């Protein structure tokens, strides 16, 4: 019994130490890893001037998004729709979402100031939560087509319903200074 | 295993694991890859 408990203890120790070490190691890094949030995005050209043609993001799977307050970054999906870019955050009403998607709650309740790094270029943005069904329809269609295996009417409707129910947040990555 | 020796073993495992994760990129990449694979297949 003693040996059994000691083995269990080591089997718990290894993942616990791994998680804490990797989490702390990435905390102040220049950007996130796939699993762990990172720190401030400091490298990469800072975009200035006119808004780019965001259609290039159709070929971009994930981007790095950093909130200004509080300062942390994570990897996230991106969708272009109607000439603007949007990011999603799911599981918002689940237990998992409450601990994993803290950034989305902070963006919604705070000033929404953020920096996105896409293909090595940084863009200063402001996250504006979108609930307009007309806009959501287009974003949901792109989300479904890009990440959910196809934009079938059922899939798009399910995503739109998820947004309407509050399970999924959709943020527009607007130029800074946009109205909230 | 005596408690004293067990605690020493845990300390050694912790130190080796922390140093490996921080200074050997392949170790941390492998760990993250395993976790990602688990999440993608069971989520």
Backbone of each chain as ProteinMPNN parsed JSONL, in Angstrom:
{"seq_chain_A": "XXXXXXXXXXXXXXXXXXXXXXXXXXXXXXXXXXXXXXXXXXXXXXXXXXXXXXXXXXXXXXXXXXXXXXXXXXXXXXXXXXXXXXXXXXXXXXXXXXXXXXXXXXXXXXXXXXXXXXXXXXXXXXXXXXXXXXXXXXXXXXXXXXXXXXXXXXXXXXXXXXXXXXXXXXXXXXXXXXXX", "coords_chain_A": {"N_chain_A": [[0.832, -1.206, 0.0], [1.9, 1.206, 0.82], [3.964, 1.561, -1.056], [2.383, 1.717, -3.35], [0.99, 4.125, -2.916], [3.147, 5.871, -2.916], [4.049, 5.653, -5.546], [1.806, 6.671, -6.876], [1.929, 9.243, -5.915], [4.281, 10.193, -7.184], [3.461, 10.014, -9.827], [1.566, 12.001, -9.877], [3.111, 14.172, -9.192], [4.864, 14.592, -11.387], [3.307, 15.574, -13.742], [2.242, 17.842, -12.465], [4.466, 19.428, -11.716], [5.499, 19.826, -14.274], [3.428, 21.299, -15.501], [3.336, 23.664, -13.897], [5.96, 24.633, -14.252], [6.161, 25.046, -17.072], [4.09, 26.843, -17.44], [4.946, 29.054, -15.918], [7.317, 29.602, -17.24], [6.471, 30.492, -19.723], [5.076, 32.743, -19.115], [6.163, 35.366, -19.227], [7.107, 35.426, -21.759], [7.804, 36.339, -25.193], [5.053, 36.319, -26.544], [2.603, 33.653, -26.844], [2.629, 30.046, -26.239], [1.182, 27.195, -27.858], [-0.336, 26.015, -25.871], [0.047, 27.45, -23.473], [-0.443, 30.632, -21.949], [1.234, 33.68, -22.879], [3.498, 36.491, -22.582], [3.999, 39.97, -23.195], [3.731, 40.985, -26.606], [6.466, 41.676, -28.346], [8.273, 41.559, -30.47], [8.546, 41.941, -34.059], [7.321, 43.783, -36.858], [5.553, 46.82, -36.37], [2.447, 47.548, -37.46], [1.386, 50.384, -39.291], [-0.626, 53.123, -40.469], [-2.941, 52.874, -43.212], [-5.834, 50.677, -43.014], [-5.237, 47.249, -43.563], [-5.96, 44.976, -46.302], [-7.868, 42.593, -45.157], [-8.342, 40.087, -46.124], [-6.251, 38.357, -46.438], [-6.016, 36.9, -44.175], [-7.545, 34.679, -44.453], [-5.964, 32.595, -45.081], [-4.598, 32.19, -42.808], [-4.181, 30.321, -39.954], [-3.999, 30.496, -37.082], [-3.547, 33.225, -34.765], [-1.558, 35.454, -32.714], [-2.684, 36.912, -29.817], [-2.653, 39.662, -27.729], [-3.703, 41.045, -24.728], [-3.793, 44.37, -23.445], [-4.379, 45.191, -20.884], [-5.414, 43.055, -18.51], [-1.88, 42.268, -18.944], [-1.264, 39.812, -21.109], [-0.889, 37.026, -23.36], [-2.254, 35.005, -25.975], [-2.899, 32.153, -28.179], [-5.043, 32.212, -30.971], [-8.028, 31.845, -33.01], [-8.93, 33.359, -36.223], [-11.131, 35.312, -38.185], [-12.156, 36.713, -41.254], [-14.586, 39.013, -42.284], [-16.752, 40.812, -44.281], [-14.801, 42.729, -44.75], [-13.692, 43.253, -42.309], [-11.978, 42.048, -39.345], [-12.351, 39.316, -37.089], [-12.405, 37.66, -33.884], [-12.944, 34.613, -32.105], [-14.324, 33.328, -29.015], [-14.963, 30.531, -27.309], [-17.0, 28.321, -25.208], [-17.902, 29.921, -23.129], [-19.845, 29.924, -21.137], [-19.348, 27.724, -19.707], [-17.83, 25.667, -17.103], [-15.177, 25.219, -17.735], [-14.705, 27.358, -19.452], [-14.883, 29.522, -17.731], [-12.529, 29.433, -16.315], [-10.574, 29.178, -18.239], [-11.007, 30.995, -20.276], [-10.616, 33.552, -19.358], [-9.501, 35.857, -20.374], [-11.275, 36.729, -22.34], [-13.52, 37.552, -20.93], [-12.284, 39.641, -19.558], [-11.612, 41.313, -21.687], [-14.128, 42.003, -22.623], [-15.25, 43.32, -20.458], [-13.435, 45.28, -19.884], [-11.239, 47.802, -21.285], [-10.641, 46.721, -23.706], [-8.336, 47.02, -25.205], [-5.795, 45.836, -27.332], [-3.122, 43.878, -28.806], [-2.407, 42.374, -31.819], [-0.626, 39.76, -33.37], [0.134, 38.87, -36.524], [1.313, 36.711, -38.844], [3.878, 37.6, -38.128], [3.679, 40.368, -38.05], [2.718, 43.11, -36.101], [-0.359, 44.413, -34.901], [-2.054, 47.127, -33.598], [-4.958, 47.029, -31.804], [-8.486, 47.263, -30.937], [-10.677, 45.457, -29.01], [-13.945, 44.758, -29.73], [-16.922, 43.62, -28.592], [-19.223, 41.764, -30.461], [-22.653, 41.543, -31.178], [-24.613, 41.823, -32.999], [-26.95, 40.286, -34.999], [-26.91, 40.258, -37.816], [-24.264, 40.771, -38.509], [-23.041, 38.705, -37.136], [-23.939, 36.499, -38.531], [-22.458, 36.463, -40.928], [-19.866, 36.235, -39.867], [-20.081, 33.819, -38.496], [-20.476, 32.11, -40.617], [-18.013, 32.233, -41.91], [-16.393, 31.269, -39.837], [-17.37, 28.674, -39.552], [-16.808, 27.605, -42.086], [-14.06, 27.774, -42.149], [-13.002, 26.556, -39.848], [-14.697, 24.55, -38.917], [-15.193, 22.468, -40.606], [-16.875, 23.07, -42.722], [-19.306, 25.31, -44.131], [-22.101, 24.597, -43.599], [-25.683, 25.105, -43.547], [-26.753, 24.223, -41.106], [-24.558, 24.106, -39.366], [-23.67, 26.765, -39.353], [-25.933, 27.98, -38.285], [-25.931, 26.817, -35.766], [-23.623, 27.894, -34.651], [-24.302, 30.6, -34.681], [-26.428, 30.547, -32.907], [-25.059, 29.768, -30.613], [-23.601, 32.047, -30.131], [-25.668, 33.895, -29.683], [-26.735, 32.827, -27.37], [-24.744, 33.3, -25.596], [-22.697, 31.526, -25.213], [-20.571, 31.63, -26.895], [-18.304, 34.182, -27.544], [-17.888, 36.834, -29.806], [-15.482, 38.913, -31.039], [-14.817, 41.965, -32.643], [-11.818, 42.918, -34.168], [-11.066, 45.879, -34.014], [-9.814, 49.036, -35.33], [-7.926, 51.087, -33.09], [-9.644, 53.329, -30.922], [-12.153, 53.073, -31.78], [-15.73, 53.224, -31.394], [-17.382, 52.058, -28.448]], "CA_chain_A": [[0.0, 0.0, 0.0], [2.814, 2.358, 0.911], [4.611, 1.675, -2.362], [1.346, 2.162, -4.276], [0.76, 5.561, -2.694], [4.347, 6.597, -3.332], [4.028, 5.7, -7.014], [0.744, 7.638, -7.229], [2.471, 10.575, -5.613], [5.217, 10.585, -8.246], [2.68, 10.198, -11.054], [0.917, 13.308, -9.767], [4.17, 15.179, -9.12], [5.454, 14.882, -12.699], [2.512, 16.545, -14.515], [2.054, 19.087, -11.725], [5.707, 20.201, -11.882], [5.58, 20.198, -15.691], [2.466, 22.374, -15.763], [3.769, 24.899, -13.225], [7.205, 25.103, -14.868], [5.904, 25.573, -18.407], [3.233, 28.026, -17.307], [5.771, 30.174, -15.453], [8.323, 29.889, -18.258], [5.856, 31.207, -20.841], [4.322, 33.897, -18.611], [6.754, 36.627, -19.682], [7.711, 35.218, -23.075], [7.301, 37.171, -26.289], [4.0, 35.571, -27.205], [2.181, 32.411, -26.21], [2.76, 28.777, -26.939], [-0.167, 26.729, -28.183], [-1.066, 25.637, -24.658], [0.219, 28.33, -22.329], [-0.429, 32.065, -22.261], [2.543, 34.315, -22.836], [3.555, 37.875, -22.15], [3.829, 41.025, -24.184], [4.25, 40.773, -27.964], [7.412, 42.781, -28.555], [8.987, 41.465, -31.737], [7.722, 42.063, -35.262], [7.012, 45.143, -37.324], [4.278, 47.362, -35.895], [1.728, 48.097, -38.607], [0.842, 51.734, -39.16], [-1.229, 53.584, -41.712], [-4.288, 52.431, -43.6], [-6.204, 49.307, -42.698], [-4.888, 46.333, -44.66], [-6.994, 44.093, -46.835], [-7.783, 41.479, -44.217], [-8.65, 38.783, -46.741], [-5.085, 37.465, -46.341], [-6.149, 36.058, -42.983], [-8.217, 33.432, -44.805], [-4.934, 31.557, -45.132], [-3.931, 32.173, -41.508], [-4.939, 29.447, -39.054], [-4.053, 31.092, -35.746], [-2.775, 34.433, -34.539], [-1.246, 35.711, -31.315], [-3.429, 38.074, -29.349], [-2.231, 40.114, -26.402], [-4.446, 42.13, -24.104], [-2.934, 45.362, -22.808], [-4.681, 45.192, -19.467], [-4.081, 42.697, -18.024], [-0.933, 41.922, -19.986], [-1.054, 38.384, -21.366], [-1.154, 36.722, -24.76], [-2.678, 33.647, -26.27], [-3.103, 31.802, -29.584], [-6.483, 32.264, -31.2], [-8.48, 31.819, -34.397], [-9.268, 34.65, -36.791], [-12.022, 35.258, -39.339], [-12.441, 37.969, -41.948], [-15.95, 39.074, -42.81], [-17.157, 42.178, -44.61], [-13.665, 43.638, -44.711], [-13.189, 43.413, -40.943], [-11.509, 40.788, -38.768], [-13.01, 38.944, -35.844], [-11.858, 36.519, -33.166], [-13.976, 33.971, -31.296], [-13.965, 32.676, -27.761], [-16.05, 29.613, -26.99], [-17.133, 27.729, -23.863], [-17.943, 31.04, -22.191], [-20.744, 29.687, -19.995], [-18.996, 26.463, -19.078], [-16.832, 25.749, -16.031], [-13.889, 25.333, -18.419], [-14.573, 28.712, -19.973], [-14.695, 30.508, -16.655], [-11.125, 29.453, -15.885], [-9.671, 29.154, -19.385], [-11.262, 32.126, -21.172], [-10.661, 34.754, -18.528], [-9.131, 37.0, -21.208], [-12.442, 37.215, -23.077], [-14.311, 38.322, -19.962], [-11.547, 40.876, -19.295], [-11.725, 42.173, -22.87], [-15.512, 42.477, -22.717], [-15.569, 44.215, -19.336], [-12.439, 46.344, -19.779], [-11.143, 48.726, -22.412], [-10.518, 45.956, -24.94], [-7.123, 47.331, -25.976], [-5.068, 44.606, -27.609], [-2.157, 43.825, -29.899], [-2.454, 41.086, -32.513], [0.527, 39.502, -34.244], [-0.304, 38.008, -37.624], [2.444, 36.502, -39.759], [5.037, 38.37, -37.693], [3.401, 41.801, -38.011], [1.84, 43.454, -34.979], [-1.416, 45.382, -35.173], [-2.704, 47.615, -32.391], [-6.391, 46.87, -32.019], [-9.397, 47.343, -29.802], [-11.648, 44.371, -29.132], [-15.324, 45.178, -29.527], [-17.775, 42.431, -28.646], [-20.263, 41.922, -31.455], [-23.843, 40.718, -30.964], [-25.556, 42.092, -34.094], [-27.184, 39.029, -35.733], [-26.546, 40.369, -39.234], [-22.807, 40.631, -38.574], [-22.711, 37.378, -36.626], [-24.227, 35.513, -39.581], [-21.3, 36.414, -41.806], [-18.714, 35.732, -39.116], [-20.34, 32.402, -38.227], [-20.271, 31.385, -41.864], [-16.554, 32.118, -42.108], [-15.879, 30.403, -38.772], [-17.742, 27.301, -39.882], [-16.087, 27.178, -43.283], [-12.61, 27.738, -41.944], [-12.569, 25.757, -38.7], [-15.646, 23.521, -38.485], [-15.408, 21.46, -41.644], [-17.761, 23.489, -43.802], [-20.344, 26.265, -43.722], [-23.458, 24.117, -43.853], [-26.671, 25.943, -42.836], [-26.927, 23.755, -39.726], [-23.375, 24.498, -38.593], [-23.704, 28.224, -39.208], [-27.03, 28.287, -37.354], [-25.507, 26.398, -34.424], [-22.657, 28.892, -34.176], [-25.046, 31.836, -34.412], [-27.182, 30.318, -31.667], [-24.073, 29.762, -29.526], [-23.29, 33.455, -29.858], [-26.864, 34.521, -29.114], [-26.915, 32.286, -26.013], [-23.641, 33.72, -24.731], [-21.673, 30.484, -25.085], [-19.443, 32.073, -27.717], [-18.133, 35.615, -27.74], [-17.215, 37.24, -31.039], [-14.936, 40.259, -30.934], [-14.195, 42.568, -33.814], [-10.517, 43.548, -33.891], [-11.227, 47.184, -34.658], [-8.725, 50.007, -35.103], [-8.094, 51.717, -31.787], [-10.398, 54.578, -30.965], [-13.496, 52.772, -32.238], [-16.746, 53.418, -30.366], [-17.864, 50.833, -27.777]], "C_chain_A": [[0.87, 1.26, 0.0], [3.47, 2.627, -0.44], [3.627, 2.241, -3.382], [1.119, 3.674, -4.138], [1.962, 6.398, -3.125], [4.419, 6.719, -4.857], [2.985, 6.704, -7.497], [1.243, 9.054, -7.025], [3.415, 11.077, -6.699], [4.481, 10.841, -9.554], [1.904, 11.506, -11.044], [1.963, 14.418, -9.804], [4.662, 15.586, -10.504], [4.588, 15.841, -13.524], [2.317, 17.874, -13.792], [3.278, 19.992, -11.886], [5.845, 20.685, -13.318], [4.668, 21.375, -15.983], [2.942, 23.698, -15.166], [5.011, 25.478, -13.901], [6.933, 25.739, -16.224], [5.053, 26.837, -18.353], [4.057, 29.24, -16.89], [6.8, 30.568, -16.502], [7.737, 30.729, -19.382], [5.246, 32.539, -20.425], [4.856, 35.223, -19.152], [7.401, 36.497, -21.053], [7.082, 36.141, -24.106], [6.266, 36.369, -27.071], [3.737, 34.242, -26.545], [2.721, 31.182, -26.922], [1.332, 28.336, -27.248], [-0.99, 26.501, -26.919], [-1.044, 26.696, -23.574], [0.213, 29.796, -22.744], [0.973, 32.629, -22.105], [2.422, 35.741, -22.373], [3.354, 38.828, -23.315], [4.427, 40.63, -25.528], [5.173, 41.937, -28.29], [8.116, 42.712, -29.902], [8.013, 41.552, -32.903], [7.413, 43.516, -35.574], [5.645, 45.574, -36.796], [3.597, 48.056, -37.068], [1.245, 49.519, -38.313], [0.238, 52.12, -40.501], [-2.586, 52.965, -41.949], [-4.542, 50.977, -43.193], [-5.82, 48.399, -43.872], [-6.123, 45.623, -45.186], [-6.899, 42.797, -46.037], [-8.06, 40.106, -44.839], [-7.462, 37.827, -46.682], [-5.192, 36.528, -45.146], [-6.945, 34.776, -43.275], [-7.227, 32.27, -44.852], [-4.149, 31.456, -43.822], [-4.775, 31.359, -40.532], [-5.097, 30.065, -37.662], [-3.207, 32.352, -35.701], [-2.443, 34.518, -33.055], [-1.957, 36.988, -30.907], [-3.016, 38.415, -27.939], [-3.161, 41.214, -25.926], [-3.455, 43.082, -23.446], [-3.133, 45.345, -21.291], [-5.743, 44.15, -19.165], [-3.194, 42.171, -19.145], [-0.746, 40.416, -20.07], [-1.434, 38.115, -22.81], [-1.524, 35.256, -24.922], [-2.827, 33.446, -27.767], [-4.591, 31.698, -29.84], [-6.805, 32.206, -32.692], [-8.828, 33.214, -34.886], [-10.147, 34.443, -38.029], [-12.185, 36.636, -39.928], [-13.875, 37.9, -42.458], [-16.31, 40.525, -43.067], [-16.024, 43.175, -44.5], [-13.096, 43.891, -43.323], [-12.742, 42.041, -40.417], [-12.111, 40.577, -37.386], [-12.281, 37.767, -35.21], [-12.96, 35.925, -32.294], [-13.415, 33.529, -29.939], [-15.158, 31.843, -27.331], [-16.029, 29.175, -25.537], [-17.361, 28.777, -22.777], [-18.865, 30.799, -20.996], [-20.447, 28.362, -19.311], [-18.0, 26.691, -17.952], [-15.446, 25.942, -16.645], [-13.656, 26.763, -18.901], [-14.28, 29.736, -18.887], [-13.248, 30.558, -16.192], [-10.152, 29.591, -17.051], [-9.8, 30.406, -20.242], [-11.388, 33.437, -20.391], [-10.378, 35.988, -19.372], [-10.344, 37.586, -21.913], [-13.366, 38.022, -22.16], [-13.635, 39.664, -19.692], [-11.659, 41.843, -20.468], [-13.116, 42.782, -22.955], [-15.803, 43.521, -21.652], [-14.607, 45.387, -19.227], [-12.409, 47.241, -21.002], [-10.935, 48.016, -23.744], [-9.271, 46.237, -25.752], [-6.269, 46.076, -26.125], [-4.034, 44.823, -28.698], [-2.242, 42.431, -30.503], [-1.203, 40.948, -33.366], [0.118, 38.458, -35.27], [0.824, 37.911, -38.631], [3.61, 37.424, -39.426], [4.832, 39.867, -37.627], [2.41, 42.092, -36.887], [0.859, 44.542, -35.38], [-2.03, 45.806, -33.848], [-4.203, 47.665, -32.651], [-7.17, 47.19, -30.747], [-10.474, 46.287, -30.021], [-13.031, 44.888, -28.776], [-16.221, 43.949, -29.653], [-18.964, 42.698, -29.556], [-21.427, 40.983, -31.146], [-24.868, 40.885, -32.084], [-25.751, 40.824, -34.928], [-26.756, 39.087, -37.195], [-25.038, 40.183, -39.412], [-22.401, 39.215, -38.181], [-22.919, 36.311, -37.705], [-23.028, 35.358, -40.511], [-20.076, 35.838, -41.122], [-18.863, 34.233, -38.852], [-20.099, 31.559, -39.471], [-18.773, 31.189, -42.129], [-15.944, 31.182, -41.09], [-16.149, 28.936, -39.098], [-16.934, 26.782, -41.066], [-14.607, 26.974, -43.039], [-12.183, 26.717, -40.89], [-13.482, 24.592, -38.345], [-16.021, 22.564, -39.598], [-16.357, 21.861, -42.744], [-18.896, 24.355, -43.29], [-21.734, 25.767, -44.124], [-24.436, 24.997, -43.075], [-26.827, 25.531, -41.379], [-25.769, 24.213, -38.843], [-23.373, 25.996, -38.337], [-24.782, 28.622, -38.201], [-26.639, 27.929, -35.929], [-24.527, 27.401, -33.832], [-23.374, 30.191, -33.821], [-25.845, 31.707, -33.114], [-26.248, 30.345, -30.454], [-23.698, 31.186, -29.135], [-24.472, 34.129, -29.172], [-27.09, 34.076, -27.665], [-25.808, 32.717, -25.057], [-22.593, 32.653, -24.508], [-20.413, 30.845, -25.861], [-19.449, 33.59, -27.793], [-17.438, 35.83, -29.072], [-16.758, 38.676, -30.85], [-14.468, 40.724, -32.308], [-12.852, 43.14, -33.363], [-10.505, 44.871, -34.648], [-9.982, 48.047, -34.472], [-8.964, 50.684, -33.767], [-8.792, 53.053, -31.936], [-11.793, 54.366, -31.477], [-14.477, 52.897, -31.089], [-17.138, 52.089, -29.769], [-19.373, 50.885, -27.509]], "O_chain_A": [[0.608, 2.228, -0.714], [3.525, 3.766, -0.905], [3.971, 3.12, -4.173], [1.064, 4.397, -5.133], [1.803, 7.505, -3.64], [4.803, 7.762, -5.387], [3.242, 7.49, -8.41], [1.013, 9.942, -7.847], [3.359, 12.243, -7.09], [4.821, 11.76, -10.3], [1.617, 12.061, -12.105], [1.728, 15.48, -10.381], [4.857, 16.771, -10.775], [5.109, 16.86, -13.977], [2.237, 18.921, -14.434], [3.14, 21.184, -12.161], [6.26, 21.819, -13.558], [5.076, 22.338, -16.632], [2.95, 24.725, -15.843], [5.098, 26.69, -14.099], [7.41, 26.839, -16.504], [5.266, 27.778, -19.118], [3.888, 30.328, -17.441], [7.122, 31.748, -16.639], [8.424, 31.586, -19.938], [4.931, 33.372, -21.275], [4.073, 36.108, -19.497], [8.165, 37.371, -21.462], [5.978, 36.653, -23.918], [6.565, 35.81, -28.127], [4.56, 33.754, -25.77], [3.205, 31.26, -28.051], [0.379, 29.046, -26.925], [-2.193, 26.76, -26.898], [-2.013, 26.834, -22.828], [0.792, 30.16, -23.767], [1.784, 32.136, -21.32], [1.392, 36.159, -21.844], [2.643, 38.535, -24.276], [5.493, 40.017, -25.588], [4.712, 43.061, -28.488], [8.521, 43.751, -30.424], [6.821, 41.277, -32.762], [7.266, 44.353, -34.684], [4.699, 44.787, -36.78], [4.114, 49.037, -37.603], [0.757, 49.808, -37.221], [0.548, 51.525, -41.534], [-3.289, 52.582, -41.014], [-3.622, 50.172, -43.049], [-6.051, 48.742, -45.031], [-7.194, 45.673, -44.58], [-5.972, 42.008, -46.217], [-8.014, 39.087, -44.15], [-7.632, 36.62, -46.855], [-4.539, 35.486, -45.107], [-7.007, 33.885, -42.428], [-7.605, 31.111, -44.683], [-3.16, 30.728, -43.737], [-5.945, 31.669, -40.308], [-6.206, 30.142, -37.134], [-2.278, 32.526, -36.489], [-2.972, 33.759, -32.243], [-1.844, 38.017, -31.573], [-3.028, 37.56, -27.054], [-3.384, 42.198, -26.632], [-2.41, 42.66, -22.952], [-2.179, 45.469, -20.523], [-6.898, 44.35, -19.541], [-3.685, 41.689, -20.166], [-0.13, 39.815, -19.19], [-2.197, 38.868, -23.416], [-1.157, 34.4, -24.117], [-2.877, 34.406, -28.536], [-5.326, 31.153, -29.016], [-5.948, 32.486, -33.53], [-9.001, 34.139, -34.092], [-9.931, 33.519, -38.812], [-12.334, 37.618, -39.201], [-14.32, 36.882, -42.987], [-16.188, 41.37, -42.18], [-16.255, 44.344, -44.191], [-12.137, 44.647, -43.167], [-13.093, 41.006, -40.983], [-12.344, 41.519, -36.63], [-11.629, 36.98, -35.895], [-13.817, 36.656, -31.798], [-12.207, 33.381, -29.757], [-16.226, 32.374, -27.027], [-15.178, 29.588, -24.748], [-17.038, 28.534, -21.614], [-18.679, 31.413, -19.946], [-21.198, 27.924, -18.44], [-17.398, 27.759, -17.847], [-14.64, 26.726, -16.144], [-12.558, 27.305, -18.774], [-13.53, 30.689, -19.096], [-12.78, 31.598, -15.729], [-9.031, 30.066, -16.872], [-8.83, 30.839, -20.863], [-12.181, 34.31, -20.743], [-10.946, 37.051, -19.124], [-10.44, 38.803, -22.072], [-13.922, 39.042, -22.566], [-14.3, 40.696, -19.604], [-11.785, 43.052, -20.271], [-13.264, 43.948, -23.32], [-16.517, 44.492, -21.905], [-14.909, 46.378, -18.562], [-13.423, 47.422, -21.676], [-11.042, 48.64, -24.8], [-9.146, 45.748, -26.875], [-6.049, 45.345, -25.159], [-4.066, 45.822, -29.418], [-2.161, 41.43, -29.792], [-0.771, 41.905, -34.008], [-0.2, 37.318, -34.932], [1.243, 38.917, -39.204], [4.256, 37.967, -40.323], [5.732, 40.582, -37.187], [1.397, 41.408, -36.741], [1.206, 45.473, -36.106], [-2.474, 44.967, -33.065], [-4.652, 48.28, -33.618], [-6.614, 47.36, -29.662], [-11.102, 46.231, -31.078], [-13.262, 45.388, -27.676], [-16.268, 43.315, -30.707], [-19.63, 43.728, -29.441], [-21.233, 39.796, -30.887], [-25.874, 40.177, -32.119], [-24.785, 40.334, -35.514], [-26.295, 38.09, -37.751], [-24.592, 39.52, -40.348], [-21.534, 38.606, -38.807], [-22.166, 35.341, -37.781], [-22.635, 34.238, -40.84], [-19.335, 35.051, -41.712], [-17.901, 33.474, -38.968], [-19.586, 30.442, -39.393], [-18.336, 30.107, -42.521], [-15.072, 30.382, -41.429], [-15.281, 28.077, -38.944], [-16.439, 25.655, -41.045], [-13.977, 26.109, -43.648], [-11.133, 26.087, -41.018], [-13.096, 23.729, -37.556], [-17.066, 21.916, -39.533], [-16.627, 21.054, -43.634], [-19.387, 24.172, -42.177], [-22.448, 26.421, -44.884], [-24.064, 25.575, -42.054], [-27.013, 26.383, -40.51], [-25.976, 24.654, -37.713], [-23.103, 26.439, -37.221], [-24.565, 29.499, -37.364], [-26.974, 28.651, -34.99], [-24.597, 27.719, -32.645], [-23.092, 30.806, -32.792], [-25.923, 32.65, -32.326], [-26.601, 30.877, -29.402], [-23.503, 31.489, -27.958], [-24.295, 34.852, -28.191], [-27.574, 34.85, -26.839], [-25.919, 32.522, -23.847], [-21.686, 32.842, -23.698], [-19.316, 30.407, -25.514], [-20.478, 34.204, -28.074], [-16.513, 35.099, -29.426], [-17.562, 39.553, -30.536], [-13.811, 39.983, -33.04], [-12.759, 43.767, -32.308], [-10.001, 44.964, -35.768], [-9.188, 47.811, -33.561], [-10.115, 50.837, -33.357], [-8.588, 53.797, -32.895], [-12.56, 55.32, -31.612], [-14.106, 52.699, -29.933], [-17.224, 51.09, -30.483], [-19.934, 49.939, -26.955]]}, "seq_chain_B": "XXXXXXXXXXXXXXXXXXXXXXXXXXXXXXXXXXXXXXXXXXX", "coords_chain_B": {"N_chain_B": [[9.642, 2.165, 0.388], [11.572, 4.295, 2.382], [10.345, 7.24, 4.036], [12.029, 9.488, 4.074], [13.893, 8.926, 2.039], [12.118, 8.756, -0.064], [11.172, 11.386, -0.261], [13.542, 12.648, -0.992], [13.89, 11.465, -3.486], [11.656, 12.525, -4.834], [12.384, 15.203, -4.83], [14.677, 15.148, -6.43], [13.582, 14.246, -8.865], [11.932, 16.444, -9.378], [13.793, 18.562, -9.696], [15.336, 17.64, -11.896], [13.332, 17.478, -13.818], [12.411, 20.161, -13.996], [14.757, 21.525, -14.844], [15.193, 20.2, -17.281], [12.872, 20.891, -18.714], [13.184, 23.636, -18.887], [15.632, 24.097, -20.154], [16.055, 22.321, -22.215], [14.737, 22.39, -25.192], [13.465, 20.41, -26.731], [12.323, 18.706, -24.873], [10.326, 20.233, -23.555], [8.766, 20.841, -25.793], [7.94, 18.289, -26.541], [6.411, 17.519, -24.321], [4.353, 19.453, -24.422], [3.308, 18.764, -26.884], [2.288, 16.193, -26.399], [0.281, 16.759, -24.527], [-1.33, 18.409, -26.082], [-2.136, 16.616, -28.055], [-3.642, 14.841, -26.529], [-5.71, 16.564, -25.676], [-6.855, 17.279, -28.124], [-7.919, 14.918, -29.007], [-9.657, 14.113, -27.068], [-11.281, 16.193, -26.352]], "CA_chain_B": [[10.717, 3.152, 0.443], [11.446, 5.151, 3.573], [9.832, 8.574, 3.726], [13.166, 10.381, 3.82], [14.41, 8.604, 0.7], [11.061, 9.095, -1.021], [11.187, 12.844, -0.44], [14.749, 12.963, -1.772], [13.595, 11.052, -4.858], [10.739, 13.534, -5.394], [13.154, 16.43, -5.048], [15.542, 14.916, -7.593], [12.695, 14.234, -10.042], [11.499, 17.825, -9.616], [14.92, 19.341, -10.224], [15.656, 17.145, -13.244], [12.225, 17.836, -14.707], [12.418, 21.617, -14.192], [15.929, 21.865, -15.668], [14.954, 19.675, -18.637], [11.832, 21.68, -19.378], [13.628, 25.012, -19.12], [16.859, 24.215, -20.939], [16.072, 21.407, -23.368], [13.491, 22.696, -25.907], [12.797, 19.202, -27.215], [11.538, 18.133, -23.775], [9.101, 21.018, -23.387], [7.952, 20.663, -27.002], [7.34, 16.956, -26.483], [5.357, 17.548, -23.294], [3.22, 20.211, -24.961], [2.723, 17.977, -27.966], [1.507, 15.102, -25.813], [-0.928, 17.346, -23.936], [-2.164, 18.87, -27.189], [-2.713, 15.431, -28.683], [-4.689, 14.354, -25.63], [-6.837, 17.493, -25.707], [-7.498, 17.273, -29.436], [-8.618, 13.654, -29.218], [-10.664, 13.854, -26.048], [-12.133, 17.383, -26.125]], "C_chain_B": [[10.512, 4.05, 1.662], [11.066, 6.559, 3.153], [10.952, 9.53, 3.341], [13.715, 10.169, 2.402], [13.405, 8.97, -0.381], [11.053, 10.6, -1.301], [12.412, 13.283, -1.239], [14.529, 12.606, -3.24], [12.69, 12.07, -5.54], [11.487, 14.826, -5.707], [14.045, 16.291, -6.278], [14.719, 14.932, -8.88], [12.284, 15.653, -10.39], [12.607, 18.641, -10.249], [15.247, 18.934, -11.658], [14.588, 17.59, -14.23], [12.238, 19.34, -15.017], [13.573, 22.029, -15.109], [15.728, 21.399, -17.107], [13.954, 20.537, -19.388], [12.334, 23.079, -19.731], [14.779, 25.098, -20.127], [16.973, 23.25, -22.103], [14.751, 21.597, -24.108], [12.734, 21.45, -26.357], [11.906, 18.595, -26.126], [10.229, 18.896, -23.613], [8.189, 20.885, -24.599], [7.242, 19.316, -27.003], [6.195, 16.924, -25.481], [4.134, 18.284, -23.818], [2.53, 19.444, -26.079], [1.845, 16.855, -27.452], [0.198, 15.639, -25.235], [-1.893, 17.8, -25.031], [-2.858, 17.707, -27.876], [-3.85, 14.885, -27.832], [-5.927, 15.25, -25.707], [-7.593, 17.415, -27.034], [-8.275, 15.983, -29.689], [-9.732, 13.429, -28.199], [-11.599, 15.02, -25.809], [-13.414, 17.301, -26.942]], "O_chain_B": [[9.4, 4.504, 1.928], [11.413, 7.015, 2.064], [10.824, 10.292, 2.383], [13.965, 11.128, 1.672], [13.771, 9.428, -1.464], [10.938, 11.023, -2.451], [12.324, 14.189, -2.068], [14.932, 13.351, -4.133], [12.924, 12.438, -6.691], [11.243, 15.46, -6.733], [14.151, 17.221, -7.078], [15.111, 15.556, -9.866], [12.284, 16.031, -11.561], [12.379, 19.339, -11.237], [15.413, 19.788, -12.529], [14.897, 18.025, -15.34], [12.092, 19.737, -16.173], [13.375, 22.8, -16.048], [16.056, 22.124, -18.046], [14.161, 20.873, -20.554], [11.95, 23.638, -20.759], [14.88, 26.075, -20.869], [17.905, 23.355, -22.901], [13.739, 21.026, -23.703], [11.503, 21.437, -26.365], [10.852, 18.035, -26.428], [9.156, 18.297, -23.541], [6.968, 20.822, -24.452], [6.086, 19.213, -27.415], [5.134, 16.365, -25.759], [3.009, 17.803, -23.681], [1.306, 19.478, -26.201], [0.777, 16.594, -28.004], [-0.864, 15.047, -25.431], [-3.105, 17.608, -24.929], [-4.031, 17.801, -28.237], [-4.899, 14.509, -28.355], [-7.052, 14.759, -25.792], [-8.822, 17.477, -27.061], [-9.194, 15.967, -30.507], [-10.647, 12.641, -28.442], [-12.615, 14.862, -25.132], [-14.246, 18.206, -26.879]]}, "name": "protein", "num_of_chains": 2, "seq": "XXXXXXXXXXXXXXXXXXXXXXXXXXXXXXXXXXXXXXXXXXXXXXXXXXXXXXXXXXXXXXXXXXXXXXXXXXXXXXXXXXXXXXXXXXXXXXXXXXXXXXXXXXXXXXXXXXXXXXXXXXXXXXXXXXXXXXXXXXXXXXXXXXXXXXXXXXXXXXXXXXXXXXXXXXXXXXXXXXXXXXXXXXXXXXXXXXXXXXXXXXXXXXXXXXXXXXXXXXXXXXX"}
